[in-house]
Amino acid sequence: MHRRLIVPSALAASLLLAIPASAADSSPGAPGIGDPYYPASGNGGYDVSHYDLRLTYEPTTDLLAGTATILATAKQNLNRFNLDFGLKVSEVRVNNKIAKFTKEGDQELVITPATPLEKGTSVSVVVRYAGKPSELSIGGYTAWHRTPDGGVAAQEPDSAVWWFPSNDHPLDKATYDISVSVPDGTQAISNGVLQSQSSKLGRTRYNWRSNKPQASYLATLAVGKFDITTDRTAGGLPILNAYSKDLGDNAGAARASVERTGEVAEWLTGVFGPYPFNALGGYVPNVTSGYALETQTRPFYSPRQFANGANVSVVVHELAHQWYGDSVSVDGWKDIWVNEGFARYSQWLWSEKEGEGTAQELADYVYAQRPADDAFWTVKPGDPGPDNQFDIAIYDRGALALQALRNKVGDEDFSAILKGWPQEHAYGNAKVGDFVKYAEKISGKPLAGLFDTWLYQPSKPGAPAAAGARIARTDVEHGRPTSWKKIAATNTIHDH
């Protein structure tokens, strides 16, 4: 038999012809998305468009088993990429082919596809996994709450890593289908609209859909035994609220607050413009935490938020986030003021509406009650640093900045700014600086100095600056507004 002799140079040439052009210059995706506050969060090299999660959960053992199908687009020629995930993985497929994978550190799932991925191509990733989320500790804490009858995923800035693989950073938002099988008599609550549910052989499967881009930390799952109420807004949006059956003495106050979700959302459309999503609601599981979270379309509330009675102010705060934080998300976590300053200010506006203290009176009170040497003034809401990301200054000093803006530009332009911003950046991401530029465009006024004073200087704005912003005016008596107690009671929102 005649054999063709291939000399080394010819062999090299033939191998190059056999390897796709993208493989020759492919490289690994970055293990982080580039957020200086959280270098391990997110990943580089691809962009996710959709998550399909098919889960089975056992409330008695906390065992979660799942198959995640992730649809993405390669942003570079990729020979390797990461997902953020902590549970044990049994199999990974990329574009229907078995892929190699390994774990690095607490949360990096490193995947090597059978063939490199070309920039601009569509990618499907299937991950099979199982584990007990409550036993997973990352950075010394867990985002998974065990309850007497199940478990709950709700935390900020990370929660997805405990229950599904993702590109875990707000810069990579996606749509979601979340399907959960649980024992009959137990419910599974998640984001968006309940598409269907069906029972078979002692188990019920709930199928939820969130059809607008959603940051991974805003995806939520609650499994347990709930009392569920449903309704619709005047505009026809479905409302679904869920309350653990064992909330005890907090049950009445929780319901009296969260059942006003539709009313609050309708009022907020007058403040921030059209509601950006396809569903409304909230849920109160039997957890021991004290915080609340703006999980998209269905905020999470800890029972302790209602320990002292009904508090609609916390509902106002979390629903305001649907515009400021959920539809328009942070570009990086240093931009947290774009979320929290506005949610706190919405509480001030609700107080004004309810006749319990105007936003001006609340601003005057906040400014007056904090002396210049209070550490409160050393935190810069425009870039607080990771250790102060949820400091009370982000909320109260952040709201002060908005009252200063309102006084500077007038109510008409201020209202136009509050409504226009969520439209300008709908379903996207934005920086604090983007808001400053937008406010300048709408008002026609130079505002960089005002925002520098109230958001970036690590000191209390002095009397001239306060007078210029009409904060703590001498003609206003600095008594405590009636609403202050309820607003201050929501400060445990920040204890993430």
C-alpha positions as CSV (number, residue, x, y, z in Angstrom):
1,M,0.0,0.0,0.0
2,H,1.4,3.4,-0.9
3,R,1.7,5.8,2.0
4,R,2.1,9.5,1.5
5,L,5.1,10.9,3.4
6,I,4.3,14.2,5.1
7,V,7.3,16.3,6.1
8,P,7.1,18.3,9.3
9,S,6.4,21.6,7.6
10,A,3.6,20.1,5.5
11,L,2.2,18.4,8.6
12,A,2.0,21.7,10.5
13,A,0.3,23.3,7.5
14,S,-2.3,20.5,7.3
15,L,-3.0,20.7,11.1
16,L,-3.6,24.5,10.8
17,L,-6.1,23.8,8.0
18,A,-7.9,21.3,10.3
19,I,-8.3,23.7,13.2
20,P,-11.0,26.3,12.9
21,A,-9.6,29.8,12.6
22,S,-11.2,30.8,16.0
23,A,-9.5,28.0,17.8
24,A,-6.1,29.4,16.9
25,D,-6.7,32.7,18.6
26,S,-9.2,31.7,21.2
27,S,-8.6,32.5,24.9
28,P,-10.3,32.0,28.3
29,G,-13.1,34.3,29.4
30,A,-12.2,36.4,32.4
31,P,-13.2,34.9,35.8
32,G,-14.8,38.2,36.9
33,I,-16.9,40.8,35.0
34,G,-14.6,43.7,36.2
35,D,-16.5,45.1,39.2
36,P,-13.9,46.5,41.6
37,Y,-16.1,46.0,44.6
38,Y,-16.7,42.3,43.9
39,P,-13.8,41.0,41.7
40,A,-15.2,37.4,41.7
41,S,-18.7,38.4,40.6
42,G,-19.7,37.7,37.1
43,N,-17.6,36.5,34.2
44,G,-16.2,37.7,30.9
45,G,-16.4,36.4,27.4
46,Y,-20.1,35.9,26.9
47,D,-23.5,37.4,27.4
48,V,-26.6,35.5,28.7
49,S,-30.0,36.0,27.1
50,H,-32.1,33.4,28.9
51,Y,-32.1,30.9,31.8
52,D,-34.3,27.9,31.9
53,L,-34.2,26.2,35.3
54,R,-35.9,22.9,35.9
55,L,-35.6,22.1,39.6
56,T,-36.7,19.5,42.1
57,Y,-36.7,20.5,45.8
58,E,-37.2,18.4,49.0
59,P,-38.3,20.6,51.9
60,T,-37.5,18.1,54.6
61,T,-33.9,17.5,53.5
62,D,-33.1,20.8,51.7
63,L,-31.9,18.8,48.7
64,L,-32.1,20.8,45.5
65,A,-31.5,19.0,42.1
66,G,-31.6,20.9,38.9
67,T,-30.9,21.2,35.2
68,A,-30.0,24.7,34.0
69,T,-30.1,25.5,30.4
70,I,-28.3,28.8,29.6
71,L,-28.6,30.6,26.3
72,A,-25.8,33.0,25.6
73,T,-23.7,34.7,22.9
74,A,-19.9,34.5,22.8
75,K,-18.4,38.0,23.0
76,Q,-14.9,36.7,22.1
77,N,-13.3,33.5,20.7
78,L,-13.6,31.3,23.8
79,N,-11.7,28.1,24.6
80,R,-12.8,28.3,28.3
81,F,-15.4,30.2,30.3
82,N,-16.7,30.4,33.9
83,L,-20.1,30.3,35.5
84,D,-20.7,31.4,39.1
85,F,-22.0,28.4,41.1
86,G,-21.4,26.6,44.4
87,L,-23.3,23.3,44.4
88,K,-22.0,20.0,43.1
89,V,-22.1,19.6,39.3
90,S,-22.5,16.2,37.6
91,E,-22.5,17.1,34.0
92,V,-22.0,20.0,31.6
93,R,-22.8,20.2,27.9
94,V,-21.9,23.0,25.6
95,N,-23.8,23.1,22.3
96,N,-25.0,19.5,23.0
97,K,-21.5,18.1,23.5
98,I,-20.0,16.9,26.7
99,A,-17.7,19.6,28.2
100,K,-14.9,19.3,30.7
101,F,-15.4,21.2,33.9
102,T,-13.7,21.9,37.2
103,K,-14.4,24.0,40.3
104,E,-12.0,26.8,41.4
105,G,-12.5,28.4,44.8
106,D,-16.0,28.7,46.3
107,Q,-18.0,29.8,43.3
108,E,-16.1,29.4,40.0
109,L,-17.3,26.6,37.7
110,V,-14.7,26.5,34.9
111,I,-16.0,25.0,31.7
112,T,-13.9,23.8,28.7
113,P,-16.1,23.1,25.7
114,A,-15.2,20.3,23.3
115,T,-14.5,22.9,20.6
116,P,-13.8,26.6,21.0
117,L,-16.6,29.0,20.6
118,E,-16.5,31.7,17.9
119,K,-17.2,35.3,18.7
120,G,-20.7,36.3,17.9
121,T,-22.1,32.7,17.9
122,S,-25.0,31.4,19.9
123,V,-24.2,29.1,22.8
124,S,-26.3,26.7,24.8
125,V,-24.9,25.4,28.1
126,V,-26.6,22.7,30.1
127,V,-25.6,22.1,33.7
128,R,-26.9,19.2,35.9
129,Y,-26.4,19.6,39.6
130,A,-27.6,18.8,43.1
131,G,-26.8,19.7,46.7
132,K,-28.1,21.3,49.8
133,P,-27.9,25.1,49.5
134,S,-28.1,25.7,53.3
135,E,-24.8,23.8,53.7
136,L,-23.0,26.1,51.2
137,S,-21.0,29.0,52.7
138,I,-19.3,31.5,50.5
139,G,-17.3,34.4,52.0
140,G,-18.6,33.3,55.4
141,Y,-22.3,33.7,54.7
142,T,-25.2,32.1,52.9
143,A,-28.0,33.6,50.8
144,W,-30.2,30.6,51.4
145,H,-32.7,30.6,54.2
146,R,-34.0,27.4,55.7
147,T,-37.6,27.7,57.0
148,P,-39.7,25.2,59.0
149,D,-41.3,24.0,55.8
150,G,-38.7,24.7,53.0
151,G,-36.2,27.2,51.8
152,V,-35.8,30.7,50.3
153,A,-33.2,32.3,48.0
154,A,-33.1,36.1,48.5
155,Q,-29.9,38.1,49.1
156,E,-27.9,41.1,47.7
157,P,-25.5,41.4,46.0
158,D,-25.3,37.6,45.5
159,S,-27.9,34.8,45.7
160,A,-27.9,32.9,42.5
161,V,-24.7,31.1,43.2
162,W,-26.5,29.1,45.9
163,W,-29.2,27.6,43.6
164,F,-28.4,28.0,39.9
165,P,-25.3,28.6,37.7
166,S,-25.2,32.1,36.2
167,N,-23.2,35.1,35.1
168,D,-23.8,36.6,38.5
169,H,-23.6,40.3,38.1
170,P,-26.3,42.9,37.2
171,L,-24.4,43.8,34.0
172,D,-25.6,40.6,32.4
173,K,-29.4,40.5,32.7
174,A,-31.6,37.9,31.1
175,T,-35.1,36.5,30.9
176,Y,-36.1,33.5,33.0
177,D,-38.2,30.3,33.0
178,I,-38.2,28.7,36.5
179,S,-39.9,25.3,36.9
180,V,-39.9,23.8,40.4
181,S,-41.3,20.4,41.5
182,V,-42.2,20.1,45.2
183,P,-44.4,17.7,47.3
184,D,-48.1,18.2,47.1
185,G,-49.3,20.7,49.7
186,T,-46.2,22.8,49.3
187,Q,-45.9,25.8,47.0
188,A,-43.0,27.2,45.0
189,I,-43.0,31.0,44.5
190,S,-40.8,32.8,42.0
191,N,-40.6,35.8,39.8
192,G,-43.0,36.9,37.1
193,V,-46.2,35.1,36.1
194,L,-47.2,31.6,37.1
195,Q,-47.7,30.0,33.6
196,S,-49.0,26.7,34.8
197,Q,-49.0,24.1,37.5
198,S,-49.6,20.4,37.4
199,S,-49.7,17.5,39.9
200,K,-48.6,13.9,39.5
201,L,-47.6,11.1,41.8
202,G,-47.6,13.2,44.9
203,R,-45.7,16.2,43.5
204,T,-46.7,19.5,42.0
205,R,-44.7,21.4,39.4
206,Y,-44.9,25.2,39.3
207,N,-43.8,27.0,36.1
208,W,-42.9,30.7,36.4
209,R,-41.8,33.1,33.7
210,S,-40.1,36.5,34.0
211,N,-40.2,37.9,30.5
212,K,-38.1,41.1,30.9
213,P,-34.3,41.3,31.6
214,Q,-33.6,40.5,35.2
215,A,-30.3,40.6,37.2
216,S,-29.3,37.3,38.7
217,Y,-29.5,38.5,42.3
218,L,-33.1,39.5,41.6
219,A,-34.2,36.0,40.8
220,T,-35.9,34.4,43.8
221,L,-37.2,31.1,44.9
222,A,-39.4,30.3,48.0
223,V,-40.6,26.8,48.8
224,G,-43.0,26.3,51.7
225,K,-46.6,26.3,52.7
226,F,-48.2,29.6,51.9
227,D,-51.5,31.4,51.9
228,I,-51.7,33.0,48.5
229,T,-53.9,35.9,47.4
230,T,-54.4,37.1,43.9
231,D,-55.8,40.3,42.3
232,R,-55.3,42.6,39.4
233,T,-54.4,46.3,39.2
234,A,-56.8,48.7,37.5
235,G,-54.6,48.3,34.4
236,G,-55.0,44.5,34.5
237,L,-51.6,43.5,35.9
238,P,-51.7,40.3,37.9
239,I,-50.9,40.6,41.6
240,L,-49.8,37.5,43.6
241,N,-48.9,37.7,47.3
242,A,-47.8,34.8,49.5
243,Y,-47.6,34.5,53.2
244,S,-46.1,31.6,55.2
245,K,-48.8,29.9,57.2
246,D,-46.7,30.1,60.4
247,L,-46.0,33.9,60.7
248,G,-47.5,34.0,64.1
249,D,-48.2,37.4,65.6
250,N,-46.7,39.2,62.5
251,A,-49.2,37.6,60.1
252,G,-51.8,40.4,60.3
253,A,-49.4,43.3,60.0
254,A,-47.6,41.6,57.1
255,R,-50.9,41.1,55.2
256,A,-52.1,44.7,56.1
257,S,-48.9,46.0,54.5
258,V,-48.3,43.7,51.5
259,E,-51.9,43.6,50.4
260,R,-51.6,47.3,49.5
261,T,-49.1,46.4,46.8
262,G,-51.5,47.2,44.0
263,E,-52.4,50.6,45.5
264,V,-48.7,51.5,46.1
265,A,-47.7,50.5,42.6
266,E,-50.5,52.5,41.0
267,W,-49.4,55.6,43.0
268,L,-45.7,55.0,42.0
269,T,-46.7,55.1,38.3
270,G,-47.6,58.7,38.9
271,V,-44.1,59.3,40.3
272,F,-41.9,57.2,38.1
273,G,-43.9,56.5,35.0
274,P,-45.4,53.2,33.7
275,Y,-44.7,50.0,35.6
276,P,-41.9,48.2,33.8
277,F,-42.9,44.5,34.3
278,N,-45.7,42.0,33.7
279,A,-46.6,41.1,37.3
280,L,-46.7,42.4,40.8
281,G,-46.7,41.0,44.3
282,G,-44.7,40.1,47.3
283,Y,-44.0,37.3,49.7
284,V,-43.3,36.9,53.4
285,P,-41.7,33.6,54.4
286,N,-41.0,32.4,57.9
287,V,-37.4,33.5,58.0
288,T,-35.4,34.9,60.9
289,S,-33.7,37.6,58.9
290,G,-34.7,41.3,59.2
291,Y,-34.2,42.6,55.7
292,A,-36.3,43.0,52.6
293,L,-35.3,42.8,49.0
294,E,-36.6,44.0,45.7
295,T,-36.7,40.6,44.0
296,Q,-38.1,41.5,40.6
297,T,-41.9,41.6,40.4
298,R,-42.2,39.9,43.7
299,P,-40.3,41.5,46.6
300,F,-39.1,39.5,49.6
301,Y,-40.1,40.7,53.1
302,S,-38.8,39.3,56.4
303,P,-41.6,39.0,59.0
304,R,-39.6,41.2,61.4
305,Q,-40.3,44.1,59.1
306,F,-43.8,44.0,60.6
307,A,-43.0,43.2,64.2
308,N,-44.2,46.6,65.3
309,G,-47.4,46.6,63.2
310,A,-48.2,47.3,59.5
311,N,-45.6,49.3,57.6
312,V,-46.6,50.3,54.1
313,S,-43.4,52.3,53.9
314,V,-41.3,49.2,53.3
315,V,-43.6,48.1,50.5
316,V,-43.2,51.6,48.9
317,H,-39.4,51.1,49.2
318,E,-39.2,47.7,47.5
319,L,-41.7,48.6,44.8
320,A,-39.8,51.8,44.0
321,H,-36.9,49.5,43.2
322,Q,-38.9,47.9,40.4
323,W,-38.1,51.1,38.5
324,Y,-34.8,52.1,40.2
325,G,-32.7,49.0,40.7
326,D,-34.6,46.4,38.7
327,S,-35.5,47.9,35.4
328,V,-32.6,50.3,35.6
329,S,-29.8,48.4,37.3
330,V,-26.4,49.4,38.6
331,D,-23.6,49.4,36.1
332,G,-21.3,48.5,39.0
333,W,-22.0,48.1,42.7
334,K,-20.4,51.4,43.4
335,D,-23.5,52.9,41.7
336,I,-25.8,51.7,44.5
337,W,-27.2,55.2,45.1
338,V,-29.0,54.8,41.8
339,N,-31.0,52.1,43.6
340,E,-31.2,53.0,47.2
341,G,-31.3,56.8,47.2
342,F,-34.4,56.8,45.1
343,A,-36.1,54.0,47.0
344,R,-35.6,55.9,50.2
345,Y,-36.8,59.1,48.6
346,S,-40.0,57.3,47.4
347,Q,-40.7,56.7,51.1
348,W,-40.4,60.5,51.7
349,L,-42.8,61.1,48.9
350,W,-45.3,58.6,50.3
351,S,-45.1,60.4,53.6
352,E,-45.8,63.7,51.8
353,K,-48.8,62.1,50.1
354,E,-50.1,60.7,53.3
355,G,-49.8,64.0,55.1
356,E,-47.3,62.6,57.6
357,G,-44.4,64.9,56.8
358,T,-43.2,66.4,53.5
359,A,-40.0,65.4,51.8
360,Q,-38.7,68.9,52.6
361,E,-39.4,68.4,56.3
362,L,-37.8,64.9,56.3
363,A,-34.7,66.3,54.6
364,D,-34.5,69.1,57.1
365,Y,-34.8,66.6,59.9
366,V,-32.1,64.3,58.6
367,Y,-29.7,67.2,58.0
368,A,-30.3,68.7,61.5
369,Q,-30.2,65.5,63.5
370,R,-26.7,64.5,62.3
371,P,-23.8,66.7,63.7
372,A,-20.9,67.4,61.5
373,D,-18.7,64.9,63.3
374,D,-21.1,62.0,62.8
375,A,-19.5,59.2,60.7
376,F,-22.7,59.3,58.6
377,W,-21.2,62.2,56.7
378,T,-18.0,60.4,55.9
379,V,-19.7,57.9,53.7
380,K,-20.0,59.0,50.0
381,P,-23.2,57.7,48.5
382,G,-21.8,58.2,45.0
383,D,-19.0,55.7,45.7
384,P,-19.3,54.3,49.2
385,G,-16.8,51.4,49.0
386,P,-17.8,47.8,49.4
387,D,-17.8,47.9,53.2
388,N,-20.3,50.8,53.2
389,Q,-22.5,49.7,50.3
390,F,-25.6,49.4,52.5
391,D,-24.7,52.1,55.1
392,I,-27.7,54.2,56.2
393,A,-26.0,57.2,54.5
394,I,-26.6,55.6,51.1
395,Y,-30.3,55.9,51.9
396,D,-30.8,59.0,54.0
397,R,-27.9,61.1,52.6
398,G,-28.8,59.7,49.2
399,A,-32.4,61.0,49.6
400,L,-31.0,64.4,50.8
401,A,-29.3,64.7,47.4
402,L,-32.6,64.2,45.6
403,Q,-34.3,66.8,47.7
404,A,-31.4,69.2,47.0
405,L,-31.9,68.5,43.3
406,R,-35.7,69.0,43.5
407,N,-35.1,72.4,45.2
408,K,-32.6,73.4,42.5
409,V,-34.5,72.5,39.4
410,G,-38.1,72.9,40.6
411,D,-41.0,70.4,40.9
412,E,-41.8,70.3,37.2
413,D,-38.3,69.4,36.0
414,F,-37.8,67.1,39.0
415,S,-40.9,65.1,38.1
416,A,-39.8,64.9,34.5
417,I,-36.4,63.6,35.6
418,L,-37.9,60.9,37.9
419,K,-40.2,59.7,35.1
420,G,-37.8,60.0,32.2
421,W,-34.8,58.3,33.7
422,P,-36.4,54.8,33.9
423,Q,-37.6,55.2,30.3
424,E,-34.1,56.4,29.1
425,H,-32.4,53.3,30.6
426,A,-35.3,50.7,30.7
427,Y,-34.1,47.1,31.2
428,G,-30.5,48.3,31.2
429,N,-27.7,49.5,33.4
430,A,-26.5,52.9,34.4
431,K,-23.9,54.8,36.5
432,V,-24.4,57.6,39.0
433,G,-22.7,59.9,36.4
434,D,-25.3,59.0,33.8
435,F,-28.0,60.3,36.1
436,V,-26.2,63.5,36.7
437,K,-25.9,64.1,32.9
438,Y,-29.5,63.2,32.4
439,A,-30.7,65.6,35.1
440,E,-28.6,68.4,33.5
441,K,-30.1,67.6,30.1
442,I,-33.7,67.8,31.3
443,S,-33.3,70.8,33.6
444,G,-30.8,72.8,31.4
445,K,-28.8,73.5,34.6
446,P,-25.2,72.7,35.6
447,L,-25.6,70.2,38.4
448,A,-22.1,68.6,38.8
449,G,-21.3,70.8,41.8
450,L,-24.5,70.0,43.6
451,F,-24.1,66.2,43.2
452,D,-20.4,66.5,44.2
453,T,-21.4,68.2,47.5
454,W,-24.2,65.8,48.4
455,L,-22.9,62.5,47.0
456,Y,-19.1,62.6,46.9
457,Q,-17.7,64.9,49.7
458,P,-16.9,62.9,52.9
459,S,-18.2,65.7,55.1
460,K,-21.4,67.4,56.1
461,P,-22.4,70.1,53.5
462,G,-21.8,73.4,55.3
463,A,-24.4,76.1,55.9
464,P,-23.9,77.9,52.6
465,A,-24.3,74.7,50.6
466,A,-27.3,73.7,52.7
467,A,-28.9,77.1,52.3
468,G,-28.2,77.0,48.5
469,A,-30.1,73.7,48.4
470,R,-32.8,74.9,50.7
471,I,-32.0,72.1,53.2
472,A,-32.4,72.8,57.0
473,R,-33.9,76.2,56.3
474,T,-34.1,78.4,59.4
475,D,-37.7,79.1,58.8
476,V,-38.6,75.4,59.3
477,E,-39.0,74.0,62.8
478,H,-36.9,70.8,63.0
479,G,-39.4,68.6,64.7
480,R,-39.6,65.0,63.9
481,P,-42.1,64.3,61.1
482,T,-44.8,61.8,62.0
483,S,-43.7,59.3,59.3
484,W,-40.1,59.2,60.6
485,K,-40.7,56.2,63.0
486,K,-42.2,54.0,60.2
487,I,-39.4,55.0,57.8
488,A,-36.7,54.4,60.4
489,A,-38.3,51.0,61.2
490,T,-37.3,50.0,57.6
491,N,-33.6,50.6,58.2
492,T,-33.1,46.9,58.7
493,I,-33.8,46.6,55.0
494,H,-30.1,47.3,54.8
495,D,-28.9,44.4,56.9
496,H,-28.0,42.2,53.9
